[in-house]
Amino acid sequence: MSSAENRVFTVAIDGPAASGKGTIARALAERFGLAHLDTGLLYRAVAARVLEGADPVAAAEGLTEADLARPDLRAEAVGRKASEVAAIPAVREALLDFQRRFARREGGAVLDGRDIGTVICPEAEVKLFVTAEDEIRARRRHRELVARGEDVPFEEVLADLRARDARDAARATAPLRPAPDALLLDTSKLSIEAAVEAAARHVEAKIGQGRD
């Protein structure tokens, strides 16, 4: 089956940075004909405006689709600031409605982030929590940065990733944690193809249950 049959069907994918959740989300969206939202881009877009001097809450409230298309959103400095602004409750509140509307759109959607299955869309039909070992995630992120021409030592990438994990897990509002009913998917020793197939089998099973 190639689609979720044009009904409201939400796939919520959470996990830490460089776990593979974005790659899996994009692949599932394409395979099942679902819309895709990388919610991390919302926080990166806010962070980019904050780095330019904007107030975090004002930046979140005034976010536009043009902000999500900025070419600098994947920069490491933006990622670090995104983790900081994501810990601000008023910023998260300002972005809540947008994400929930997207999640329950007709035809279905895949959202990946850090609190999709726990806060944004706890009623999602499918929930995944994608993770991997710290050093493996850091190597993935380091390769991405080098490929973009950024000269960042691996040790710095690893330290930043661990600091970001700690902030995400410790924040008072919507901490990073798996939903109780999420499928845990550790990609440390999986190829991209194997990780996508494991996630797709879970989606197929849930779609099948919906038909019963």
Backbone as a printed PyTorch tensor [residue, N CA C, xyz], in Angstrom:
tensor([[[  0.8550,  -1.1970,   0.0000],
         [  0.0000,   0.0000,   0.0000],
         [  0.8810,   1.2340,   0.0000]],

        [[  0.5150,   2.2470,  -0.7670],
         [  1.4030,   3.4010,  -0.9400],
         [  0.9190,   4.6610,  -0.2600]],

        [[ -0.2610,   4.6420,   0.3340],
         [ -0.7470,   5.8720,   0.9670],
         [ -1.5980,   5.5510,   2.1760]],

        [[ -1.9180,   6.5970,   2.9350],
         [ -2.7950,   6.4330,   4.0960],
         [ -4.2490,   6.6850,   3.7180]],

        [[ -4.5290,   6.5510,   2.4030],
         [ -5.8950,   6.5570,   1.8850],
         [ -6.6520,   7.8500,   2.1530]],

        [[ -5.9200,   8.9560,   2.0560],
         [ -6.5780,  10.2590,   2.0910],
         [ -7.3910,  10.5350,   3.3420]],

        [[ -7.0400,   9.9590,   4.4580],
         [ -7.7190,  10.3020,   5.6850],
         [ -6.7280,  10.9970,   6.6020]],

        [[ -7.2410,  11.5310,   7.7080],
         [ -6.3520,  12.1590,   8.6750],
         [ -5.5540,  11.0540,   9.3650]],

        [[ -4.2610,  11.0960,   9.1970],
         [ -3.3810,  10.0660,   9.7240],
         [ -2.0530,  10.7200,  10.0480]],

        [[ -1.6660,  10.6770,  11.3180],
         [ -0.4660,  11.3890,  11.7480],
         [  0.6190,  10.4300,  12.2040]],

        [[  1.8170,  10.6570,  11.6920],
         [  3.0010,   9.9330,  12.1390],
         [  3.8690,  10.9170,  12.9140]],

        [[  4.0740,  10.6650,  14.1990],
         [  4.8700,  11.5350,  15.0650],
         [  6.2270,  10.8900,  15.3170]],

        [[  7.2900,  11.5640,  14.9320],
         [  8.6370,  11.0140,  15.0860],
         [  9.4590,  11.9640,  15.9470]],

        [[  9.9240,  11.4560,  17.0760],
         [ 10.7490,  12.2510,  17.9910],
         [ 12.1210,  11.6200,  18.1440]],

        [[ 13.0570,  12.4150,  18.6580],
         [ 14.3910,  11.8980,  18.9170],
         [ 15.4010,  13.0160,  18.9710]],

        [[ 16.6100,  12.7180,  19.4500],
         [ 17.6530,  13.7270,  19.5530],
         [ 18.2790,  14.0530,  18.1960]],

        [[ 19.1510,  15.0360,  18.1910],
         [ 19.8160,  15.4730,  16.9590],
         [ 20.6290,  14.3450,  16.3340]],

        [[ 20.5860,  14.2690,  14.9960],
         [ 21.3920,  13.3310,  14.2080],
         [ 21.0840,  11.8740,  14.5030]],

        [[ 19.8820,  11.6090,  14.9900],
         [ 19.4770,  10.2200,  15.2500],
         [ 18.9990,   9.5330,  13.9780]],

        [[ 18.6500,  10.3360,  12.9660],
         [ 18.1060,   9.7920,  11.7250],
         [ 16.6270,  10.0320,  11.5700]],

        [[ 16.0330,  10.7460,  12.5250],
         [ 14.5750,  10.9200,  12.4870],
         [ 14.1180,  11.7180,  11.2690]],

        [[ 14.8880,  12.7140,  10.8510],
         [ 14.5010,  13.5170,   9.6940],
         [ 14.5320,  12.7080,   8.4110]],

        [[ 15.5770,  11.9160,   8.2480],
         [ 15.6990,  11.0590,   7.0670],
         [ 14.5500,  10.0640,   7.0110]],

        [[ 14.2460,   9.4590,   8.1480],
         [ 13.1450,   8.5030,   8.2160],
         [ 11.8130,   9.1970,   7.9320]],

        [[ 11.6250,  10.3860,   8.4870],
         [ 10.3710,  11.1250,   8.2790],
         [ 10.1540,  11.4430,   6.8080]],

        [[ 11.1990,  11.9250,   6.1500],
         [ 11.0660,  12.2570,   4.7230],
         [ 10.7570,  11.0130,   3.8930]],

        [[ 11.4160,   9.9040,   4.2180],
         [ 11.1910,   8.6660,   3.4690],
         [  9.7660,   8.1430,   3.6640]],

        [[  9.2740,   8.2030,   4.9050],
         [  7.9090,   7.7380,   5.1670],
         [  6.8820,   8.6270,   4.4720]],

        [[  7.1090,   9.9350,   4.4940],
         [  6.1850,  10.8610,   3.8380],
         [  6.0810,  10.5500,   2.3510]],

        [[  7.2320,  10.2770,   1.7320],
         [  7.2250,   9.9660,   0.2990],
         [  6.5560,   8.6230,   0.0350]],

        [[  6.8630,   7.6380,   0.8390],
         [  6.3300,   6.2950,   0.6100],
         [  4.8190,   6.2390,   0.7830]],

        [[  4.2960,   6.9340,   1.8080],
         [  2.8770,   6.8340,   2.1090],
         [  2.0570,   8.0240,   1.6090]],

        [[  2.6890,   8.9280,   0.8840],
         [  1.9570,  10.0560,   0.3190],
         [  1.4610,  11.0470,   1.3490]],

        [[  2.2720,  11.2960,   2.3730],
         [  1.9050,  12.1990,   3.4600],
         [  2.6960,  13.5000,   3.3750]],

        [[  2.1190,  14.5650,   3.8910],
         [  2.8490,  15.8330,   3.9910],
         [  3.8980,  15.6980,   5.0950]],

        [[  4.9780,  16.4620,   5.0040],
         [  6.0550,  16.3550,   5.9950],
         [  6.4040,  17.7200,   6.5640]],

        [[  6.5780,  17.7660,   7.8900],
         [  7.0350,  18.9780,   8.5570],
         [  8.1910,  18.6390,   9.4930]],

        [[  9.3400,  19.2410,   9.2250],
         [ 10.4820,  19.1670,  10.1410],
         [ 10.2880,  20.2970,  11.1390]],

        [[  9.7600,  19.9840,  12.3210],
         [  9.4290,  21.0430,  13.2720],
         [ 10.6720,  21.7230,  13.8230]],

        [[ 11.8150,  21.0470,  13.7180],
         [ 13.0460,  21.6960,  14.1400],
         [ 13.3450,  22.9440,  13.3370]],

        [[ 12.8760,  22.9800,  12.0800],
         [ 13.0860,  24.1710,  11.2580],
         [ 12.3670,  25.3860,  11.8310]],

        [[ 11.2290,  25.1520,  12.4950],
         [ 10.5120,  26.2700,  13.1040],
         [ 11.3930,  26.9410,  14.1570]],

        [[ 12.0180,  26.1170,  14.9880],
         [ 12.8750,  26.6590,  16.0470],
         [ 14.1740,  27.2210,  15.4830]],

        [[ 14.6800,  26.6160,  14.4260],
         [ 15.8740,  27.1660,  13.7760],
         [ 15.5740,  28.5140,  13.1330]],

        [[ 14.3790,  28.6410,  12.5560],
         [ 14.0080,  29.9070,  11.9440],
         [ 13.8770,  31.0060,  12.9920]],

        [[ 13.2980,  30.6600,  14.1430],
         [ 13.2180,  31.6070,  15.2550],
         [ 14.6310,  31.9670,  15.7100]],

        [[ 15.4810,  30.9470,  15.8500],
         [ 16.8510,  31.1760,  16.3100],
         [ 17.6270,  32.0900,  15.3680]],

        [[ 17.4310,  31.8910,  14.0640],
         [ 18.1320,  32.7310,  13.0870],
         [ 17.7440,  34.2050,  13.2630]],

        [[ 16.4720,  34.4460,  13.5230],
         [ 16.0270,  35.8300,  13.7290],
         [ 16.5330,  36.3790,  15.0610]],

        [[ 16.6250,  35.5110,  16.0690],
         [ 17.1630,  35.9430,  17.3650],
         [ 18.6330,  36.3320,  17.2310]],

        [[ 19.3830,  35.5590,  16.4560],
         [ 20.7960,  35.8700,  16.2310],
         [ 20.9680,  37.2140,  15.5190]],

        [[ 19.9300,  37.6460,  14.8430],
         [ 19.9510,  38.9530,  14.1720],
         [ 19.4240,  40.0610,  15.0710]],

        [[ 19.0730,  39.7010,  16.3160],
         [ 18.6670,  40.7200,  17.2830],
         [ 17.2100,  40.7240,  17.6640]],

        [[ 16.4150,  39.8060,  17.1080],
         [ 14.9860,  39.7870,  17.4130],
         [ 14.7090,  39.1800,  18.7830]],

        [[ 13.5850,  39.5620,  19.3740],
         [ 13.1170,  38.9400,  20.6070],
         [ 12.5920,  37.5430,  20.2710]],

        [[ 12.9140,  36.5110,  21.0600],
         [ 12.5040,  35.1450,  20.7140],
         [ 10.9950,  34.9580,  20.5530]],

        [[ 10.2070,  35.4940,  21.4800],
         [  8.7560,  35.3150,  21.4040],
         [  8.1800,  36.0720,  20.2160]],

        [[  8.6470,  37.2880,  19.9990],
         [  8.1780,  38.0680,  18.8510],
         [  8.5350,  37.3610,  17.5430]],

        [[  9.7310,  36.7750,  17.4920],
         [ 10.1500,  36.0610,  16.2900],
         [  9.2530,  34.8530,  16.0450]],

        [[  8.8910,  34.1280,  17.1010],
         [  8.0220,  32.9570,  16.9620],
         [  6.6210,  33.3640,  16.5210]],

        [[  6.1090,  34.4210,  17.0990],
         [  4.7550,  34.8670,  16.7610],
         [  4.6740,  35.4050,  15.3380]],

        [[  5.7690,  35.9520,  14.8360],
         [  5.7620,  36.5440,  13.4980],
         [  6.3520,  35.6600,  12.4210]],

        [[  6.5790,  34.3790,  12.7330],
         [  7.2250,  33.4700,  11.7930],
         [  6.3880,  33.3080,  10.5190]],

        [[  7.0540,  33.2970,   9.3810],
         [  6.3860,  33.1150,   8.0940],
         [  7.0080,  31.9300,   7.3600]],

        [[  6.3430,  31.4770,   6.3040],
         [  6.8930,  30.3740,   5.5110],
         [  8.2100,  30.7730,   4.8620]],

        [[  8.3790,  32.0430,   4.5610],
         [  9.6420,  32.5130,   3.9820],
         [ 10.8020,  32.2950,   4.9510]],

        [[ 10.5280,  32.4220,   6.2550],
         [ 11.5770,  32.1900,   7.2520],
         [ 12.0620,  30.7460,   7.2110]],

        [[ 11.1750,  29.8150,   6.8930],
         [ 11.5330,  28.4020,   6.8670],
         [ 12.3900,  28.0510,   5.6530]],

        [[ 12.4580,  28.9450,   4.6780],
         [ 13.2300,  28.6920,   3.4580],
         [ 14.6110,  29.3370,   3.4880]],

        [[ 14.9760,  29.9510,   4.6120],
         [ 16.2880,  30.5930,   4.7150],
         [ 17.4050,  29.5710,   4.4930]],

        [[ 18.4450,  29.9390,   3.7510],
         [ 19.5230,  28.9830,   3.4590],
         [ 20.4710,  28.7300,   4.6200]],

        [[ 20.3860,  29.5400,   5.6870],
         [ 21.3400,  29.4120,   6.7900],
         [ 20.7990,  28.6080,   7.9730]],

        [[ 19.6480,  27.9710,   7.8400],
         [ 19.0150,  27.3330,   8.9910],
         [ 19.7660,  26.0980,   9.4890]],

        [[ 20.6080,  25.4990,   8.6490],
         [ 21.3410,  24.3050,   9.0600],
         [ 22.7150,  24.6290,   9.6460]],

        [[ 23.0490,  25.8970,   9.7510],
         [ 24.3360,  26.2780,  10.3260],
         [ 24.4140,  25.8540,  11.7850]],

        [[ 25.6110,  25.5040,  12.2460],
         [ 25.7740,  24.9950,  13.6020],
         [ 25.3910,  26.0400,  14.6490]],

        [[ 25.7170,  27.2990,  14.4020],
         [ 25.3730,  28.3610,  15.3630],
         [ 23.8660,  28.4990,  15.5070]],

        [[ 23.1540,  28.3440,  14.4130],
         [ 21.6890,  28.4150,  14.4520],
         [ 21.1310,  27.2310,  15.2350]],

        [[ 21.7280,  26.0520,  15.0530],
         [ 21.2840,  24.8720,  15.7850],
         [ 21.4630,  25.0240,  17.2870]],

        [[ 22.6020,  25.5900,  17.6880],
         [ 22.8320,  25.7970,  19.1210],
         [ 21.8110,  26.7710,  19.7010]],

        [[ 21.5590,  27.8630,  18.9860],
         [ 20.5980,  28.8540,  19.4660],
         [ 19.1780,  28.2840,  19.4460]],

        [[ 18.8830,  27.4250,  18.4890],
         [ 17.5510,  26.8240,  18.4050],
         [ 17.2470,  26.0140,  19.6580]],

        [[ 18.2410,  25.2840,  20.1500],
         [ 18.0410,  24.5040,  21.3690],
         [ 17.7480,  25.4140,  22.5550]],

        [[ 18.3550,  26.5990,  22.5610],
         [ 18.1260,  27.5500,  23.6540],
         [ 16.7280,  28.1610,  23.5720]],

        [[ 16.3280,  28.6080,  22.3860],
         [ 15.0110,  29.2500,  22.2780],
         [ 13.8870,  28.2320,  22.4480]],

        [[ 14.1620,  26.9640,  22.1200],
         [ 13.1380,  25.9230,  22.2760],
         [ 12.8110,  25.6630,  23.7390]],

        [[ 13.6950,  26.0870,  24.6330],
         [ 13.4480,  25.9000,  26.0670],
         [ 12.5800,  27.0070,  26.6500]],

        [[ 12.2180,  28.0030,  25.8370],
         [ 11.4000,  29.1180,  26.3090],
         [  9.9180,  28.7500,  26.1290]],

        [[  9.1590,  28.5890,  27.2100],
         [  7.7570,  28.1500,  27.0960],
         [  6.9120,  29.0100,  26.1560]],

        [[  7.1010,  30.3200,  26.1770],
         [  6.2820,  31.1970,  25.3380],
         [  6.5750,  30.9970,  23.8550]],

        [[  7.8000,  30.6200,  23.5220],
         [  8.1470,  30.3260,  22.1280],
         [  7.4320,  29.0550,  21.6800]],

        [[  7.4800,  28.0270,  22.5170],
         [  6.8250,  26.7750,  22.1740],
         [  5.3140,  26.9680,  22.0180]],

        [[  4.7310,  27.7800,  22.8980],
         [  3.2970,  28.0500,  22.8290],
         [  2.9340,  28.7530,  21.5300]],

        [[  3.7870,  29.6860,  21.1100],
         [  3.5110,  30.4490,  19.8900],
         [  3.5180,  29.5580,  18.6490]],

        [[  4.2760,  28.4740,  18.6900],
         [  4.3900,  27.5870,  17.5260],
         [  3.4670,  26.3760,  17.5930]],

        [[  2.7350,  26.2520,  18.6850],
         [  1.9220,  25.0600,  18.9300],
         [  0.7980,  24.8840,  17.9170]],

        [[  0.0110,  25.9140,  17.6970],
         [ -1.1570,  25.8000,  16.8260],
         [ -0.7630,  25.4380,  15.3990]],

        [[  0.3030,  26.0670,  14.9020],
         [  0.7560,  25.7900,  13.5410],
         [  1.0500,  24.3050,  13.3770]],

        [[  1.7680,  23.7480,  14.3440],
         [  2.1490,  22.3380,  14.2490],
         [  0.9300,  21.4170,  14.3500]],

        [[ -0.0010,  21.7380,  15.2300],
         [ -1.1810,  20.8790,  15.3930],
         [ -2.0760,  20.9140,  14.1550]],

        [[ -2.2110,  22.0690,  13.5500],
         [ -3.0100,  22.1580,  12.3190],
         [ -2.3750,  21.3150,  11.2180]],

        [[ -1.0690,  21.4090,  11.1010],
         [ -0.3560,  20.6350,  10.0850],
         [ -0.5270,  19.1440,  10.3360]],

        [[ -0.4330,  18.7450,  11.5980],
         [ -0.4850,  17.3280,  11.9520],
         [ -1.8090,  16.6820,  11.5840]],

        [[ -2.9040,  17.4100,  11.6950],
         [ -4.2220,  16.8320,  11.4630],
         [ -4.8210,  17.2540,  10.1250]],

        [[ -3.9630,  17.6140,   9.1990],
         [ -4.4470,  18.0200,   7.8760],
         [ -5.0260,  16.8180,   7.1240]],

        [[ -5.9510,  17.0940,   6.2160],
         [ -6.5530,  16.0440,   5.4010],
         [ -5.4720,  15.3890,   4.5510]],

        [[ -5.5100,  14.0700,   4.4830],
         [ -4.5110,  13.3470,   3.7010],
         [ -3.3650,  12.8280,   4.5300]],

        [[ -3.2160,  13.3390,   5.7540],
         [ -2.2070,  12.8150,   6.6570],
         [ -0.8860,  13.5610,   6.6250]],

        [[ -0.0920,  13.3800,   7.6700],
         [  1.1690,  14.1090,   7.7900],
         [  2.1690,  13.3440,   8.6470]],

        [[  3.4320,  13.6000,   8.3670],
         [  4.5410,  13.1260,   9.1910],
         [  5.2160,  14.3510,   9.7890]],

        [[  5.3800,  14.3700,  11.1040],
         [  6.0910,  15.4620,  11.7680],
         [  7.2550,  14.8700,  12.5430]],

        [[  8.4270,  15.4970,  12.4320],
         [  9.5290,  15.0550,  13.2650],
         [ 10.0340,  16.2130,  14.1070]],

        [[ 10.3960,  15.8820,  15.3500],
         [ 10.8520,  16.9040,  16.2800],
         [ 11.2820,  16.2740,  17.5910]],

        [[ 10.9350,  16.9280,  18.6870],
         [ 11.3300,  16.4350,  19.9940],
         [ 10.1600,  16.2620,  20.9600]],

        [[  8.9850,  16.7730,  20.5920],
         [  7.8290,  16.6240,  21.4900],
         [  6.5420,  16.3650,  20.7150]],

        [[  6.6610,  15.7590,  19.5400],
         [  5.4800,  15.5590,  18.6900],
         [  4.5310,  14.5390,  19.3120]],

        [[  5.0550,  13.3920,  19.6990],
         [  4.1980,  12.3510,  20.2500],
         [  3.7490,  12.5910,  21.6720]],

        [[  4.4530,  13.4660,  22.3840],
         [  4.1110,  13.7130,  23.7880],
         [  3.2570,  14.9570,  23.9900]],

        [[  3.4800,  16.0030,  23.1890],
         [  2.8010,  17.2900,  23.4160],
         [  2.0140,  17.7710,  22.2030]],

        [[  2.6640,  17.8260,  21.0490],
         [  2.0170,  18.3960,  19.8620],
         [  0.8530,  17.5370,  19.4020]],

        [[  1.0790,  16.2460,  19.3050],
         [  0.0560,  15.3640,  18.7460],
         [  0.0220,  14.0220,  19.4730]],

        [[ -0.3800,  14.0380,  20.7610],
         [ -0.4200,  12.7830,  21.5100],
         [ -1.4390,  11.7910,  20.9710]],

        [[ -2.3580,  12.2550,  20.1070],
         [ -3.3510,  11.3630,  19.5110],
         [ -2.8700,  10.7650,  18.1900]],

        [[ -1.6120,  10.9910,  17.8210],
         [ -1.0720,  10.4740,  16.5590],
         [ -1.2700,   8.9680,  16.4520]],

        [[ -1.6130,   8.5280,  15.2500],
         [ -1.8440,   7.0950,  15.0320],
         [ -0.5450,   6.2860,  15.1150]],

        [[  0.5650,   6.9100,  14.7480],
         [  1.8700,   6.2480,  14.8070],
         [  2.8480,   7.1410,  15.5590]],

        [[  3.5870,   6.5580,  16.4930],
         [  4.6150,   7.2990,  17.2210],
         [  5.9200,   6.5070,  17.1900]],

        [[  6.9870,   7.2050,  16.8340],
         [  8.3140,   6.6120,  16.8140],
         [  9.2510,   7.4810,  17.6450]],

        [[ 10.1600,   6.8430,  18.3610],
         [ 11.2270,   7.5740,  19.0310],
         [ 12.5330,   7.0120,  18.4940]],

        [[ 13.2260,   7.8380,  17.7040],
         [ 14.4380,   7.4130,  17.0080],
         [ 15.6590,   7.9180,  17.7660]],

        [[ 16.5880,   7.0310,  18.0210],
         [ 17.7830,   7.4250,  18.7690],
         [ 19.0000,   6.6920,  18.2210]],

        [[ 20.1730,   7.0210,  18.7560],
         [ 21.4260,   6.3530,  18.4080],
         [ 22.4520,   6.7670,  19.4470]],

        [[ 23.5500,   6.0320,  19.4980],
         [ 24.6000,   6.3420,  20.4590],
         [ 25.1990,   7.7310,  20.1900]],

        [[ 25.6360,   8.4010,  21.2660],
         [ 26.1380,   9.7720,  21.1670],
         [ 27.2230,   9.9340,  20.1010]],

        [[ 28.2410,   9.0870,  20.1520],
         [ 29.3790,   9.2460,  19.2460],
         [ 28.9920,   8.9820,  17.7980]],

        [[ 28.0780,   8.0750,  17.5870],
         [ 27.6100,   7.8070,  16.2280],
         [ 26.8410,   9.0100,  15.6950]],

        [[ 25.9890,   9.5880,  16.5380],
         [ 25.2520,  10.7810,  16.1030],
         [ 26.2060,  11.9420,  15.8340]],

        [[ 27.2160,  12.0830,  16.6720],
         [ 28.1830,  13.1670,  16.4890],
         [ 28.9710,  12.9840,  15.1860]],

        [[ 29.3200,  11.7440,  14.8580],
         [ 30.0290,  11.4990,  13.5990],
         [ 29.1490,  11.8470,  12.4030]],

        [[ 27.8730,  11.5150,  12.4890],
         [ 26.9440,  11.8650,  11.4040],
         [ 26.8710,  13.3770,  11.2270]],

        [[ 26.7180,  14.0860,  12.3380],
         [ 26.6090,  15.5410,  12.2670],
         [ 27.9180,  16.1530,  11.7750]],

        [[ 29.0490,  15.6130,  12.2280],
         [ 30.3510,  16.1320,  11.8060],
         [ 30.5220,  15.9800,  10.2860]],

        [[ 30.1130,  14.8350,   9.7500],
         [ 30.2020,  14.6290,   8.2910],
         [ 29.3500,  15.6470,   7.5400]],

        [[ 28.1610,  15.9240,   8.0670],
         [ 27.2840,  16.9120,   7.4310],
         [ 27.9590,  18.2850,   7.3950]],

        [[ 28.5450,  18.6700,   8.5210],
         [ 29.1720,  19.9880,   8.6140],
         [ 30.3720,  20.0930,   7.6840]],

        [[ 31.1940,  19.0570,   7.6470],
         [ 32.3600,  19.0530,   6.7700],
         [ 31.9270,  19.1300,   5.3100]],

        [[ 30.8560,  18.4070,   4.9730],
         [ 30.3490,  18.4240,   3.6080],
         [ 29.8650,  19.8130,   3.2010]],

        [[ 29.4290,  20.5990,   4.1960],
         [ 28.9760,  21.9640,   3.9090],
         [ 30.1230,  22.9720,   3.9910]],

        [[ 31.3210,  22.4700,   4.2140],
         [ 32.4740,  23.3490,   4.2420],
         [ 32.7700,  23.9750,   5.5880]],

        [[ 32.1150,  23.4900,   6.6540],
         [ 32.3640,  24.0370,   7.9900],
         [ 33.4880,  23.2560,   8.6650]],

        [[ 34.4990,  23.9660,   9.1320],
         [ 35.6620,  23.3450,   9.7620],
         [ 35.4640,  23.3100,  11.2710]],

        [[ 34.8290,  22.2540,  11.7510],
         [ 34.5210,  22.1170,  13.1740],
         [ 35.1370,  20.8220,  13.6840]],

        [[ 35.9250,  20.8640,  14.7600],
         [ 36.5130,  19.6300,  15.3010],
         [ 35.4300,  18.6610,  15.7740]],

        [[ 35.6830,  17.3570,  15.5910],
         [ 34.7200,  16.3430,  16.0150],
         [ 34.4060,  16.4720,  17.5020]],

        [[ 35.4290,  16.7200,  18.3200],
         [ 35.2260,  16.8110,  19.7680],
         [ 34.2500,  17.9300,  20.1170]],

        [[ 34.3230,  19.0260,  19.3760],
         [ 33.4010,  20.1490,  19.6190],
         [ 31.9720,  19.7690,  19.2400]],

        [[ 31.8250,  19.0540,  18.1410],
         [ 30.5000,  18.6030,  17.7130],
         [ 29.8960,  17.6630,  18.7580]],

        [[ 30.7130,  16.7340,  19.2760],
         [ 30.2310,  15.7890,  20.2730],
         [ 29.8150,  16.5100,  21.5550]],

        [[ 30.6440,  17.4440,  22.0080],
         [ 30.3280,  18.1810,  23.2310],
         [ 29.0610,  19.0050,  23.0590]],

        [[ 28.9110,  19.6320,  21.8930],
         [ 27.7150,  20.4420,  21.6400],
         [ 26.4690,  19.5690,  21.5930]],

        [[ 26.5820,  18.3960,  20.9650],
         [ 25.4350,  17.4930,  20.8640],
         [ 24.9990,  17.0320,  22.2550]],

        [[ 25.9600,  16.6900,  23.1000],
         [ 25.6140,  16.2430,  24.4470],
         [ 25.0020,  17.3730,  25.2800]],

        [[ 25.5150,  18.5880,  25.0900],
         [ 24.9500,  19.7310,  25.8100],
         [ 23.5170,  19.9970,  25.3500]],

        [[ 23.2930,  19.8580,  24.0460],
         [ 21.9460,  20.0630,  23.4950],
         [ 20.9850,  18.9960,  24.0170]],

        [[ 21.4500,  17.7440,  24.0600],
         [ 20.6300,  16.6600,  24.6060],
         [ 20.2200,  16.9650,  26.0450]],

        [[ 21.1910,  17.4360,  26.8310],
         [ 20.9270,  17.7210,  28.2470],
         [ 19.9010,  18.8340,  28.3920]],

        [[ 20.0210,  19.8770,  27.5810],
         [ 19.0410,  20.9790,  27.6320],
         [ 17.6600,  20.4840,  27.2420]],

        [[ 17.6010,  19.6930,  26.1760],
         [ 16.3100,  19.2180,  25.6780],
         [ 15.6200,  18.3040,  26.6860]],

        [[ 16.4050,  17.4780,  27.3650],
         [ 15.8280,  16.5330,  28.3220],
         [ 15.4460,  17.1890,  29.6400]],

        [[ 16.1260,  18.3030,  29.9820],
         [ 15.9270,  18.9130,  31.2970],
         [ 14.9400,  20.0760,  31.2970]],

        [[ 14.5420,  20.5540,  30.1040],
         [ 13.6740,  21.7340,  30.1070],
         [ 12.3290,  21.4230,  30.7610]],

        [[ 11.7650,  22.4320,  31.4030],
         [ 10.5140,  22.2500,  32.1420],
         [  9.3300,  22.0190,  31.2130]],

        [[  9.3510,  22.6770,  30.0520],
         [  8.2570,  22.5600,  29.0940],
         [  8.6230,  21.5770,  27.9930]],

        [[  7.8210,  20.5460,  27.8170],
         [  7.9740,  19.5660,  26.7370],
         [  9.3880,  18.9990,  26.6310]],

        [[  9.8720,  18.3600,  27.6860],
         [ 11.2120,  17.7680,  27.6140],
         [ 11.2700,  16.6450,  26.5850]],

        [[ 12.4750,  16.3960,  26.0710],
         [ 12.6710,  15.3080,  25.1220],
         [ 12.5580,  13.9760,  25.8520]],

        [[ 11.5660,  13.1970,  25.4810],
         [ 11.3850,  11.8560,  26.0450],
         [ 10.4250,  11.0980,  25.1330]],

        [[ 10.5400,   9.7730,  25.1020],
         [  9.6170,   9.0090,  24.2550],
         [  8.2140,   8.9670,  24.8380]],

        [[  7.2200,   9.0110,  23.9770],
         [  5.8430,   8.7920,  24.4260],
         [  5.7410,   7.3450,  24.8990]],

        [[  4.8740,   7.0720,  25.8910],
         [  4.7480,   5.7070,  26.4170],
         [  4.4090,   4.6700,  25.3520]],

        [[  3.6740,   5.0810,  24.3130],
         [  3.2590,   4.1440,  23.2720],
         [  4.0680,   4.2670,  21.9900]],

        [[  5.2520,   4.8900,  22.0710],
         [  6.0940,   5.0460,  20.8860],
         [  6.9430,   3.7960,  20.6480]],

        [[  7.1720,   3.4770,  19.3830],
         [  8.1200,   2.4320,  19.0240],
         [  9.5230,   3.0120,  19.1390]],

        [[ 10.3920,   2.3840,  19.9130],
         [ 11.7740,   2.8280,  20.0580],
         [ 12.6010,   2.2230,  18.9350]],

        [[ 13.2870,   3.0870,  18.1840],
         [ 14.0790,   2.6390,  17.0470],
         [ 15.5040,   3.1640,  17.1890]],

        [[ 16.4310,   2.2810,  17.5330],
         [ 17.8400,   2.6410,  17.6900],
         [ 18.5390,   2.4190,  16.3490]],

        [[ 19.0350,   3.4940,  15.7590],
         [ 19.6390,   3.4180,  14.4250],
         [ 21.1580,   3.2830,  14.4680]],

        [[ 21.7290,   3.0610,  15.6610],
         [ 23.1860,   3.0150,  15.7970],
         [ 23.8300,   2.0460,  14.8210]],

        [[ 23.2230,   0.8780,  14.6530],
         [ 23.8300,  -0.1620,  13.8180],
         [ 22.9780,  -0.4850,  12.5960]],

        [[ 22.0720,   0.4150,  12.2660],
         [ 21.2080,   0.1920,  11.1120],
         [ 21.6240,   1.0700,   9.9400]],

        [[ 21.5260,   0.5290,   8.7420],
         [ 21.6840,   1.3680,   7.5550],
         [ 20.4480,   2.2480,   7.4320]],

        [[ 20.5290,   3.2710,   6.6010],
         [ 19.3680,   4.1360,   6.3660],
         [ 18.1980,   3.3050,   5.8620]],

        [[ 18.5070,   2.4120,   4.9160],
         [ 17.4540,   1.5820,   4.3190],
         [ 16.7780,   0.6990,   5.3570]],

        [[ 17.5780,   0.0940,   6.2350],
         [ 17.0150,  -0.7920,   7.2520],
         [ 16.1710,  -0.0210,   8.2580]],

        [[ 16.6270,   1.1730,   8.6350],
         [ 15.8720,   1.9950,   9.5810],
         [ 14.5320,   2.4150,   8.9840]],

        [[ 14.5530,   2.8260,   7.7150],
         [ 13.3120,   3.2340,   7.0460],
         [ 12.3540,   2.0530,   6.9370]],

        [[ 12.8780,   0.8750,   6.6010],
         [ 12.0190,  -0.3040,   6.4700],
         [ 11.3700,  -0.6720,   7.7950]],

        [[ 12.1300,  -0.5890,   8.8840],
         [ 11.5690,  -0.8980,  10.2010],
         [ 10.4440,   0.0730,  10.5500]],

        [[ 10.6620,   1.3530,  10.2720],
         [  9.6310,   2.3570,  10.5390],
         [  8.4140,   2.1510,   9.6420]],

        [[  8.6720,   1.8310,   8.3780],
         [  7.5710,   1.6430,   7.4290],
         [  6.6980,   0.4550,   7.8180]],

        [[  7.3230,  -0.6150,   8.3110],
         [  6.5330,  -1.7780,   8.7450],
         [  5.5990,  -1.3970,   9.8880]],

        [[  6.0790,  -0.5430,  10.7650],
         [  5.2470,  -0.0980,  11.8870],
         [  4.0680,   0.7400,  11.3780]],

        [[  4.3320,   1.6220,  10.4250],
         [  3.2500,   2.4350,   9.8470],
         [  2.2360,   1.5380,   9.1470]],

        [[  2.7220,   0.5900,   8.3520],
         [  1.8270,  -0.3400,   7.6420],
         [  0.9110,  -1.0720,   8.6260]],

        [[  1.4890,  -1.5110,   9.7450],
         [  0.7000,  -2.2350,  10.7360],
         [ -0.3970,  -1.3580,  11.3160]],

        [[ -0.0680,  -0.0890,  11.5780],
         [ -1.0610,   0.8200,  12.1580],
         [ -2.1440,   1.1600,  11.1380]],

        [[ -1.7610,   1.3220,   9.8850],
         [ -2.7630,   1.5930,   8.8450],
         [ -3.6950,   0.3950,   8.7280]],

        [[ -3.1190,  -0.8100,   8.7920],
         [ -3.9380,  -2.0230,   8.7320],
         [ -4.9080,  -2.1110,   9.8960]],

        [[ -4.4650,  -1.7210,  11.0820],
         [ -5.3530,  -1.7320,  12.2440],
         [ -6.5180,  -0.7610,  12.0580]],

        [[ -6.2270,   0.3550,  11.4000],
         [ -7.2700,   1.3570,  11.1780],
         [ -8.3600,   0.8650,  10.2500]],

        [[ -8.0390,  -0.1320,   9.4320],
         [ -9.0390,  -0.6770,   8.5110],
         [ -9.9550,  -1.7030,   9.1950]],

        [[ -9.4480,  -2.2820,  10.3060],
         [-10.2010,  -3.3670,  10.9760],
         [-11.5070,  -2.8740,  11.5730]]])
